[in-house]
Amino acid sequence: MDEHRDYMKPHDDQNPQYAEAAQEKFYHIDPLPISNLAQKIRAQLQKVIIGQEDTIQLLLVALLADGHVLLEGVPGIAKTLIARLVAKTLDADFSRIQFTPDLMPTDVLGTNIFDMKASEFRFKPGPIFSNIILVDEINRAPAKTQAALFEVMQEKQVSIDGTTYPMEDPFIVLATQNPIEQEGTYKLPEAQLDRFLFKIILQYPTKEEERRILERFQSSYLRDHTAGVESVCTKQEVLNARQIVSKVHIQQSLLDYIADIIHHTRHNGDLYLGASPRASLAILAASKAMAALHGRDYVTPDDIQYVAFPVLNHRVILNPDVELEGYETRDIIENILQEIEVPR
């Protein structure tokens, strides 16, 4: 993911105004367990991953905010590896689904099969029935298979032949896609994209990071280095952390700030499609998780600005003429953030 501009960087320094507001409302909570949990997960990931600090931080935010993530980037920059490692740090069920053009919905969700001994049909769950699901190359499956994820990603349940099967919490989908290779792929519809909390765009490592990668793996690049990554977090710890995040305080002026950002996407001449109310709720949840990660029990404008791009970049569509002029979604979102007055 591109490095954020300075005004989009979250700051660790305490903001007295928002801290005092939280104390006045008696919203004080202890976010220390979340900070400690995040540090333990980071330490495990950094055993293998070099760089990608923003990606790791946003994945932690998504885990705390109970949201799904779409990882986009060219081949070979560790999209799948990062998703696998995040799952490995959690003491939870993990499932990987490789999407292909011939994959059927039943291959993902499961199906009813006839039990000869009992003379009745019974449900055989598909690989989607897990806690952490890695969907590799999600845009390689046809539309009907992609559509099979609609209900389970939004409502955390699967409906088969009139029977509903709930998913176990935590439930998070980490999907990857390659934006370059288009042969044999199927573009994700807007309704599918909207179900992802974040779309994280991974970039090539810097020259210094590339050098460190070569030094670390110069004599063992063919070996599986994930074996050293340990589980450091239970499912219950994740659920407890989410309860803490839900109690993080946010001032009314910051709720208005989020609403202003979303409103500007819907009334912007550069955008063909603006963001939905789901986007505003996503910014709210993600900014609370970001605050807790930084050891605060209150949200600041920096938290909102930091999560705005990964929340919005897959939910808005540029006008064709703006795209032809060479502008990107990031440019328009950054312009919106600069135009709107930040609450003081």
PEHU-V552225 format. One record per residue. RES is the residue in three letters. PHI is phi in whole degrees, 0 to 359 (none if undefined). OMEGA is omega in whole degrees, 0 to 359 (NA if undefined). Layout:
# PEHU-V552225
res: (RES RES)
phi: (PHI PHI)
omega: (OMEGA OMEGA)
This chain:
# PEHU-V552225
res: (MET ASP GLU HIS ARG ASP TYR MET LYS PRO HIS ASP ASP GLN ASN PRO GLN TYR ALA GLU ALA ALA GLN GLU LYS PHE TYR HIS ILE ASP PRO LEU PRO ILE SER ASN LEU ALA GLN LYS ILE ARG ALA GLN LEU GLN LYS VAL ILE ILE GLY GLN GLU ASP THR ILE GLN LEU LEU LEU VAL ALA LEU LEU ALA ASP GLY HIS VAL LEU LEU GLU GLY VAL PRO GLY ILE ALA LYS THR LEU ILE ALA ARG LEU VAL ALA LYS THR LEU ASP ALA ASP PHE SER ARG ILE GLN PHE THR PRO ASP LEU MET PRO THR ASP VAL LEU GLY THR ASN ILE PHE ASP MET LYS ALA SER GLU PHE ARG PHE LYS PRO GLY PRO ILE PHE SER ASN ILE ILE LEU VAL ASP GLU ILE ASN ARG ALA PRO ALA LYS THR GLN ALA ALA LEU PHE GLU VAL MET GLN GLU LYS GLN VAL SER ILE ASP GLY THR THR TYR PRO MET GLU ASP PRO PHE ILE VAL LEU ALA THR GLN ASN PRO ILE GLU GLN GLU GLY THR TYR LYS LEU PRO GLU ALA GLN LEU ASP ARG PHE LEU PHE LYS ILE ILE LEU GLN TYR PRO THR LYS GLU GLU GLU ARG ARG ILE LEU GLU ARG PHE GLN SER SER TYR LEU ARG ASP HIS THR ALA GLY VAL GLU SER VAL CYS THR LYS GLN GLU VAL LEU ASN ALA ARG GLN ILE VAL SER LYS VAL HIS ILE GLN GLN SER LEU LEU ASP TYR ILE ALA ASP ILE ILE HIS HIS THR ARG HIS ASN GLY ASP LEU TYR LEU GLY ALA SER PRO ARG ALA SER LEU ALA ILE LEU ALA ALA SER LYS ALA MET ALA ALA LEU HIS GLY ARG ASP TYR VAL THR PRO ASP ASP ILE GLN TYR VAL ALA PHE PRO VAL LEU ASN HIS ARG VAL ILE LEU ASN PRO ASP VAL GLU LEU GLU GLY TYR GLU THR ARG ASP ILE ILE GLU ASN ILE LEU GLN GLU ILE GLU VAL PRO ARG)
phi: (none 300 294 287 297 304 287 258 280 288 253 276 293 286 260 303 301 284 293 296 297 295 293 296 272 58 264 299 227 254 275 302 302 290 299 295 297 297 295 295 292 303 300 290 296 286 293 240 275 248 80 57 298 297 299 298 297 292 295 295 299 298 299 285 268 60 230 271 228 251 260 240 176 292 297 89 249 76 300 294 298 299 298 297 292 301 297 290 286 256 277 216 290 233 220 243 238 270 282 223 299 259 288 259 305 294 292 260 274 113 204 275 239 272 270 297 293 271 55 206 275 225 275 253 297 271 293 291 279 202 269 245 244 263 258 274 53 300 277 268 270 291 302 293 282 300 295 296 273 305 293 291 286 271 251 55 204 234 250 233 51 84 248 257 241 285 269 269 279 285 227 220 258 248 249 238 206 257 280 268 280 256 291 76 242 232 300 289 290 301 296 288 300 294 276 270 299 234 244 259 262 275 245 299 292 289 299 295 295 299 297 295 298 296 294 291 247 298 250 212 288 269 276 280 273 285 298 279 277 251 283 236 212 269 298 294 296 296 295 295 297 295 296 296 300 297 264 297 277 224 290 301 298 281 297 296 297 298 298 297 299 295 300 294 291 273 232 236 296 273 246 280 229 269 275 270 302 299 292 294 293 293 297 300 294 292 292 295 296 297 299 296 299 266 77 246 255 213 268 240 302 299 298 295 294 293 270 300 293 297 282 264 297 255 253 245 234 288 295 303 292 292 294 295 282 96 282 244 303 302 300 291 295 295 297 298 295 285 284 277 292 278 301 248)
omega: (178 175 181 173 184 184 178 180 176 182 181 182 183 177 187 184 184 177 180 179 179 180 180 181 181 179 187 175 179 180 183 178 179 178 179 179 180 180 179 179 178 182 178 181 183 171 183 186 174 183 179 182 180 180 180 180 180 176 176 177 180 179 181 182 178 182 178 185 173 179 182 178 181 181 171 181 169 176 182 181 180 180 179 183 177 179 183 179 180 176 185 179 181 179 178 179 177 181 179 182 182 180 181 178 180 177 181 187 187 183 174 178 183 178 184 182 182 182 178 178 174 185 175 183 176 183 178 180 180 178 178 183 174 176 185 180 185 182 176 180 179 187 184 178 174 181 179 180 186 185 187 180 183 188 179 177 178 179 180 177 175 179 181 180 181 176 178 175 356 179 182 178 174 184 178 172 180 184 186 184 185 181 180 179 179 183 179 177 182 180 178 180 184 181 176 176 181 160 183 181 181 180 175 175 175 179 180 178 177 179 179 177 180 180 184 188 185 183 184 186 179 183 176 183 181 183 181 180 185 174 184 185 177 178 181 178 177 181 178 179 179 177 178 181 182 182 177 185 173 182 178 180 179 172 176 179 177 180 178 180 181 179 180 178 182 181 182 183 181 184 176 180 178 184 181 174 176 179 180 177 179 177 179 182 182 180 175 179 179 179 181 178 180 173 180 176 178 182 174 177 179 179 181 181 182 184 186 184 179 176 189 192 178 182 179 180 179 170 183 181 177 179 178 179 176 179 177 180 179 181 184 180 178 176 179 180 179 183 185 180 181 179 179 NA)
